[in-house]
Amino acid sequence: MGIAMYACAGISILFGLYFVLLGLLSLARPRKAFPAARAQKRLAVIVAARNEESVIASLIQSLRAQNYPRELFDIWVFPNNCQDRTAEVARSAGAKVMVPNIPIHSKGDVLQFAFSRLLCEGYDGFVVFDADNLVDPGFLKAANDALVSGADAAQGYRDSKNPHQNWISGGTSIFFWAMDGMYNRVRSKLGMSAAFNGTGVVLSARAVKTIGTRTYTLTEDLELSALCALSGLRIEYLDSAVTYDEQPVRLADSFRQRRRWFAGSLQCLRRYGGPLARRAAQERSMSAMDLWVFFFGNIVQLIGALPGIAFLAETFLRLLQGNLVPTQLAGALALSTLLSWAASALFAMGICLMERKLRWEMLKSVLLFPVFLLTWMPANLSVFLTGSKIEWKPIVHGNSVGT
């Protein structure tokens, strides 16, 4: 293995050690919790919806059941590009419905429209959910407590409606539980900024006015995280504010979802990587530096795979040249596969244990988590080969109650 491959391995190791170090430093720190406050913040709940008539009523029902005064929050649904009865169902379920009158290509476009229309309505804060979600009854109370304590931005705990449906939904659930426990909670305990995670997003009116309403990428959550970091706004983490999100059950949907995530992260890196690095260097902003590192995650994943690919290529070349006994090759491959598989499955089991999600129904997802991770590689690689200009496409939802 040449110098270049050693460099690739070194980059991958250093990247992993950075996250391990933060995790270790957080172990002795208590979880952060905001003190209970009187319900006082007027909140606008924003839901972007495209062909979601099968699930939107369940979301609205969970929002209307919040342990928060009904007069202090409004549920706004923004149907866009719909060919079904999403608007009618949402209105019948008790939501206010506003159809955007601008071209909508992504969720970020919906949020831009929503913020521009609602900022003048006197709301103290905005809470963003996806149409397929179910929301824990205490979410808006937790958002109020954070806003009253002075927080301008916060991310709730992203749980799953259907972690036991199959190994694909289970694998995605494990990934989000890892983001909750090993990324956002760690940073919260260390006094650092969390990152937005697609749904369960809380923004004060001041924050929206500060960072603006326009996004340009496929991953509006990462982009809003970058805008907060560049504006000096820390994203708090609300462990008790739980959102249950529907995970894809088809590999094609999961593959497309992860391609969009990677394409969006590359778009964010190109647009905000330089400004984040400059802010980190000039103002010693830990939040800017941390998010800059995070944006390189999928790239480092591909870089870290190069030494293994080079080793396999060299091994097969030796086999073709007659310098290696086939049984030795088979044994080495079997051993390395077994060790990698065991490490990935144990990691998945550890996440389930840490988040108190380990049940017999998760066993298949834990054992097949290495396969889930393996499918991530071609998803990311395909973005490199085809470019990051991928259109946002909705995933069909139908699980209204969870499993």
Helices and strands as residue ranges (DSSP letters): H 3-26, E 43-49, H 56-64, G 70-72, E 73-79, H 86-93, E 96-97, H 107-118, G 119-121, E 125-130, E 134-135, H 139-148, E 153-160, H 167-178, I 179-184, H 185-189, E 201-204, H 205-211, H 220-230, E 235-245, H 251-283, H 286-295, H 297-320, H 326-354, G 360-362, H 363-367, H 369-386
